[in-house]
Amino acid sequence: MRRKKFLKHMAGATIALQLPRALFASFDDKKRPVKIGLIADLHQDLIHNGQERLNAFVQHMKAVQPDALIQMGDFAYPSEKNRAVIDMFNHAHDIPMHVIGNHDTDAGHTKQQCLEIWGMPQPYYSREIKGVHFIFLDGNEKGSPAHKGGYPAFIGNEQMAWLKMELAHSQKPVVVVSHQPLAGWAAVDNAEAVQDLLAAYKKKIVLAINGHTHIDALYTVKDVHYAHINSASYFWMGSPYKHTSYSKAVHDSYPWLSSTCPYKDALFTVLTIEPQTGLVKIEGRNSEWVGASPAALHYQNDAIGAGKEIVPFIRGRKINL
């Protein structure tokens, strides 16, 4: 009972931060909240019940009736075998939007396939939804001078120039969306340059949101707020922490699962922007670990901690004028 009360408390926690009041003066309809359904890091090709998790998201969104849906990367390989999952997301709303994650081009898949099969206009692009200017970045670009191996995590020069133009010309409040973080743990290689650029236009920026890290965290850098949206499926532990959370049959079919700590329930959230009250809300959602938790497995990471950023839930948050 104590544990359940703790989880309920954490998912309902609020954090009050300051946003420029001028942001809310430029909304098309100052009385109507803008709601966006968010799901990150489903990893359909790694976990055995990804379609069930996505269905839970879709059913919740039917009740919420948001203005658009965003999947924030590491979603499902852009292939015919994943057609049912891709179509489930794309048919769940008139405005489904995508971000390319680093794992979406695994197993020989390409960005071009993501564009074609998911239905994206470009690897990075922008779209206005109900008076909010959403900017979608591609953090998978090569060419980073600081790259030390592994997956690229970089916003290239051409994209940076495009981002600056988008921010300079926007007459609407801005939400920046990426897969890889722009601040905090595991941020893109040129995070400081991106942060400086966003800080130069901070009076226009409501929030920057990302997936990738499978944690729940909120950082503020130079008066810009960066929210890490937790994974729909699990926290990645790595091979030193291999263990079983499901049946042998499941692990035999999905061998990478042994390197994760899965969540019992799908995690996702709703981002709500209220121009009339000056509130930006992230909806809380609870779950619990399947099998051993990262703390029980003595997971060590100097940048993030079990029970703090590494949690089986998404905290409810309020960014308040």
N, C-alpha and C positions, 0 to 999 in steps of 0.2 A: 504493500500500500504506500509506503514511504517513497519507493522508487517511482510509482505512478504519479504521485503528487509532484515529485521533482520534475519529471518529464513534462507534465502539464504546465508547471510554472515556467520552465525554460522555453517552451514553445510559445508561451504567451507574453514573454518578456518584451519590453519596449525600450528603445533608446531614443532620446530626444537630441536632435542635431539641428543646426541652423541652415536654412536655405534662403537665398535672396528672395525677398517678396516680389521683386519684379518678374521672376520666373512665372508666377501664377497669373500675372496680368495679361499674358499673351495667349492664353488658351482660347480656343474657338468658343467653347461653352464653359463659362466659369462656374456654372452650377452643377455640371455633370462630371462625376469621377471617370477617369480613364482606367480600365482594368485590362491587364495583360496576363494570360496564363503562361507560366514558365516551367519547363522541365529540362533537366540537364543530365547528361551522362547516363543514358539508359543502358548502353552497352548491350544491345540486343544480341550480338554475336558472341558474347562472353557469358551471359547469365541465362539460365534455363527458362525463366518465367518473365522475360522482358515484355512479351505481348500482354500478359496479364497486368503488369505494372503500367504500361501505357494505357490500357483500357481503364484502369482506375483513374488515371489523369483525365481521360476523355469524359468519363462519367461525371467527375467532379466539375469539369468545365461546362457541361450541359446545365448544371445547377447554377453556376456562377454567371454564365453568359458574358464572358469577357469580350473586349473589342478586338482581340487578336490573340494568337498563340505563338510562342517562340520555343523551339527546341534548340538548346545551346551547345550542341556538338557531342561527339562520341555517341552517336544515336544508333545507326544501323548501317551496315555496309550498303552502298548504293548498288544493289544487285537484285535480280528477279526473285531470289529466294527470300528476300526481305520485303517483297512487294506488299504483303498484307499489313505489315507494321507501318511501312511508309504511307500507304494509303489510309490507314486508320488515323494517323496524325493529320495528313493533308485534307482529309474529308471531315475532320472534326470541327472545322471552322472555315468561314469564307476567306479569312486572312491567316494562313499558316506561314510562319517565317522560320528560316533555318540559319544556323551557324555551322561552319565546318570545323570539326574537332580533329586532333592529331591522329586518332585511331580510325577515323572514317575512311582514310585512304590506305589502311592496312590491307594485307592479302592481295596486293596488286591493284587495288582500286585507285581511282584518280579524282582530282577535284572536278574535272569535267563531267565525270559520271555523277557526282553529287549534284552539280548544276542541273543536269538533264533529268535524272531519275527522281531527285527530291523536288525539283521545280524551283531552283534559285535563279535570280537574274545574273549575279556575278559572285565571285568569292567574297568581295566586300561591296557593300551597297547601302543605301539609306531608303527610308520610307516614312511618310508622315501618317500617323494614326491618331485621329480625333484631336488634332492640334499639338501632338507631341512628335518631335523629330527623332526617330530611332536611327542610329548609326550602327551598322553591323560590320565588324572588323574580321579580317583573316589573319590570325596569329601564327599561321603555318608557313610563313615565307622564309626562304633561304637567304643567305648573304650576311648573316650576323657576324661581325668581327669577334664577338665574344662566344660564339658557338663552340661547345666542348664535346660534341657528340650527342647521339640520341636524336629525338625528334626536334625539328626546328621550332623555335618559339621567338618570333621576330615580326615586327611591323616594318616592312621595307620602306625605302625612301619615297618611292612613287605613291605608296599607300599613305604615308605620313603627309605628303603634300596634298593628297586628296582629302584626308581628314581635316587638315587645316582649312581647306577651302570650304568644306561642309560646315565646320564650326563658325567660320567667319561670315558665311552667307545666311546661316539659319536665323530666321526671325521667330522661331518657336523654342520652347524648352526642349532640351536634348537628353536622351537616354543613350548611353554608349553600351553596346553589347559585344562581347567577345567570348571565345572559348577559353583561351589561356588568360590568366589574370593580367591586369595592367598595374596591379599593386599587391603587396603582400606576398605570401609564400608562393613559389614557383611562377613568379611573374615573367613576362617576356623579357628577352635579353636587353632590350632598349627601353625598359620600363620608365627609367628616369626621364628620358626624352619625351615619352608619351605623357607622363604626368605633368611635365612642364608645359606641354602644349594644351592639355586639358585645363590646367590651372589658369592659363592665359584667357580662357573663355569660361571661367567658373561661374560667372553670373548667368550663363545660359544652361548649365548642366545640372540636371536633377540628380543623376546617379549613373555610375558605371557598374555593370553586372557581368559576371563571368561564371563559367562552370569549371571543369578540368580537375580541380583539386580535391573534389569529393569531401569538402569541409563546409562548415557553416561559420562564416566570419564577416565582419564589417570593419573596413579600414578607412581612415580619413587622411588624405595626403594633400597638403596645400589647399585645404577647404573644399576638396572634391571627395565624394564618398564612393567607396568601392565595395560592393557586396559579392561575396563568393556564395553561389547557390549550390547547395548540397546535391549529390548524385541521387538519381531516382533509385539506385540499386545497391550500392555498397561503398565501403572505404577500401582502397587498395593498400595491401600490406607489403607485398613483395615475397619473393621466394624464401627468404630466411624465416618467414612466419607461416609457412604452409601448414594447413590443418584442414579438417573436414567439418563442414557446417550442414551438409545435406547427405542424402543417401549415397552409397557407393555408385549406384547407377548414374545419378546426376553428375557426380564428380568425374566419372569415366567419360561421360559425354561432353562435359564442360571442364576440362582439366585446369584452366586458369582460375576457376572459382576457389581453388584451395589457397590461392594467394590473396584472398579478399576476406573482409568481414562484412557479410551481407546485412541489409536491413530487412526486417520481416515484411514491412509494408512499403509500398512505393512512396517516395518523397517527391514533392513538387510544390509549387506555390503560386500565388496570385500577387502581382505587383499592382497596387492601386495608387493613383495620383489624384488627389482631391484639390482642385484649384480654389474652391470656395473656403476650405478650412486651412489650406497650406500644409496638408499632411501627405506624406508618402509612406505607404504601408507595404510590408512584406508579410503575407499570411503565414502563420505558424502551422506546422504539421508534424505529428508525432509518429515514431515507430520504436523499435527495439532491435537489438542485435539478434541475429540467428546464430546460435552456437556461441563460441568464445568471443569476448569483446577485445578490442585492441589493448585495453588496460590489462586484461587477464593474460594476454599473450606477451605482455611487457614490451609493447611497441615503443621504440625510441625515435624521436624526431625533435631536434633542438628548436625548430621553428614553430611547431604546432604541438598541441597537447591533447591527450585523451581526456574527454570530459569537458574540454574547452572548445577547440575548433573541431576536434574529431568526435562527432556525436551522431546518433541515429535519428536525428530530427532536424527540422528547419525552425529556427526561432522566429516568433512573431516580432516584428520590429516596426517602429514608427519614427520616421524622420520628420521632425516637427519644426515649423517656423518659431 
